[in-house]
Amino acid sequence: MLSPSGGVLPASRRSGCLSMSRFTVHDLAAIIDARAASGGEASYTKKLLDKGAEHCAKKLGEEAVETVIAAIENDRNHLIAESADLVFHLLVLLKARGVKLEDVEAALAQRTSMSGLEEKAARKRD
């Protein structure tokens, strides 16, 4: 299903209820996938991906710094907005490198099977 702007409407928003509380990171990843496959020049996502993974990584770094600054400034709304940008740019970088969100989730699931300190110590041995 297409959104009014022509993009793919996330599954969680197709039921007629447009509540943003139901929008997930998986919905965003699906939108990024759809825009990556599109030929439209109006897509910011497509333009980022066309510039390559290195450019996407640089944008992610910029957004990370902006997120840190918002956190230090203790500005809740700014932190939320910058966090949204950070998640978007992370997903774009993952797409540029061919890494699926499910791969990241699997790594997180594996890490949560032990305490954070145990997990960190195990990584040092690898």
C-alpha positions as CSV (number, residue, x, y, z in Angstrom):
1,M,0.0,0.0,0.0
2,L,1.3,3.5,-0.9
3,S,1.4,6.5,1.4
4,P,0.0,9.8,0.1
5,S,3.6,10.8,-0.7
6,G,4.0,7.7,-2.9
7,G,6.2,5.7,-0.6
8,V,5.3,2.3,0.8
9,L,3.0,2.5,3.8
10,P,4.3,0.4,6.7
11,A,2.2,-2.7,7.6
12,S,1.4,-1.3,11.0
13,R,-0.3,1.8,9.4
14,R,-2.3,0.0,6.7
15,S,-5.2,-0.9,9.0
16,G,-6.6,2.6,8.8
17,C,-5.3,3.6,12.2
18,L,-2.4,6.1,11.7
19,S,-1.2,6.1,15.2
20,M,2.5,6.8,15.3
21,S,2.8,4.7,18.5
22,R,2.4,1.6,16.2
23,F,5.3,2.6,13.8
24,T,8.3,0.4,14.3
25,V,11.9,0.3,13.3
26,H,10.9,-2.6,11.0
27,D,8.5,-0.3,9.3
28,L,11.2,2.3,8.8
29,A,13.6,-0.4,7.4
30,A,10.8,-1.5,4.9
31,I,10.4,2.1,3.8
32,I,14.2,2.4,3.3
33,D,14.2,-0.9,1.3
34,A,11.4,0.4,-0.9
35,R,13.0,3.8,-1.5
36,A,16.3,2.1,-2.3
37,A,14.6,0.1,-5.0
38,S,12.9,3.1,-6.4
39,G,14.1,5.2,-9.3
40,G,12.8,8.4,-7.9
41,E,15.0,11.4,-7.6
42,A,12.8,12.9,-4.9
43,S,14.0,10.3,-2.4
44,Y,16.5,11.5,0.1
45,T,17.1,7.8,1.1
46,K,17.9,6.9,-2.5
47,K,20.3,9.9,-2.9
48,L,22.2,8.9,0.3
49,L,22.5,5.3,-0.9
50,D,23.6,6.4,-4.4
51,K,26.5,8.3,-2.8
52,G,27.9,5.1,-1.2
53,A,28.4,3.5,2.1
54,E,31.2,5.8,3.1
55,H,28.9,8.8,2.7
56,C,26.2,7.1,4.6
57,A,28.7,6.3,7.4
58,K,29.7,10.0,7.6
59,K,26.1,11.0,7.8
60,L,25.6,8.5,10.7
61,G,28.6,10.0,12.5
62,E,27.2,13.5,12.1
63,E,23.8,12.4,13.5
64,A,25.6,10.6,16.4
65,V,27.4,13.8,17.4
66,E,24.1,15.8,17.1
67,T,22.4,13.3,19.3
68,V,25.2,13.5,21.9
69,I,24.9,17.3,21.9
70,A,21.1,17.2,22.4
71,A,21.6,14.8,25.3
72,I,24.2,17.0,26.9
73,E,21.9,20.1,26.5
74,N,19.2,18.1,28.3
75,D,16.7,19.1,25.6
76,R,14.2,16.2,25.5
77,N,12.5,17.1,22.2
78,H,15.8,17.8,20.5
79,L,17.1,14.5,21.8
80,I,14.1,12.6,20.5
81,A,14.4,14.3,17.0
82,E,18.1,13.6,16.8
83,S,17.6,10.0,17.9
84,A,15.1,9.5,15.1
85,D,17.6,10.9,12.7
86,L,20.3,8.6,14.1
87,V,18.2,5.5,13.8
88,F,17.2,6.4,10.2
89,H,20.9,7.0,9.2
90,L,21.9,3.7,10.9
91,L,19.4,1.8,8.9
92,V,20.5,3.5,5.7
93,L,24.1,2.6,6.4
94,L,23.1,-1.0,7.2
95,K,21.2,-1.1,3.8
96,A,24.3,0.3,2.1
97,R,26.5,-2.5,3.5
98,G,23.9,-5.2,2.9
99,V,23.3,-5.9,6.6
100,K,19.7,-6.7,7.6
101,L,18.0,-5.4,10.8
102,E,17.4,-9.0,11.7
103,D,21.2,-9.6,11.8
104,V,21.6,-6.7,14.3
105,E,18.7,-8.1,16.3
106,A,20.3,-11.5,16.4
107,A,23.6,-10.0,17.7
108,L,21.6,-8.2,20.4
109,A,19.7,-11.3,21.4
110,Q,23.0,-13.2,21.7
111,R,24.4,-10.5,23.9
112,T,21.4,-10.4,26.2
113,S,21.9,-14.1,27.0
114,M,24.6,-13.1,29.5
115,S,25.3,-10.1,31.7
116,G,26.7,-7.0,30.0
117,L,30.0,-7.3,31.8
118,E,30.3,-11.0,30.8
119,E,29.4,-10.2,27.2
120,K,32.0,-7.3,27.1
121,A,34.7,-9.5,28.6
122,A,33.9,-12.3,26.0
123,R,34.3,-9.8,23.2
124,K,37.9,-9.0,24.3
125,R,38.9,-12.6,23.8
126,D,37.6,-12.8,20.3
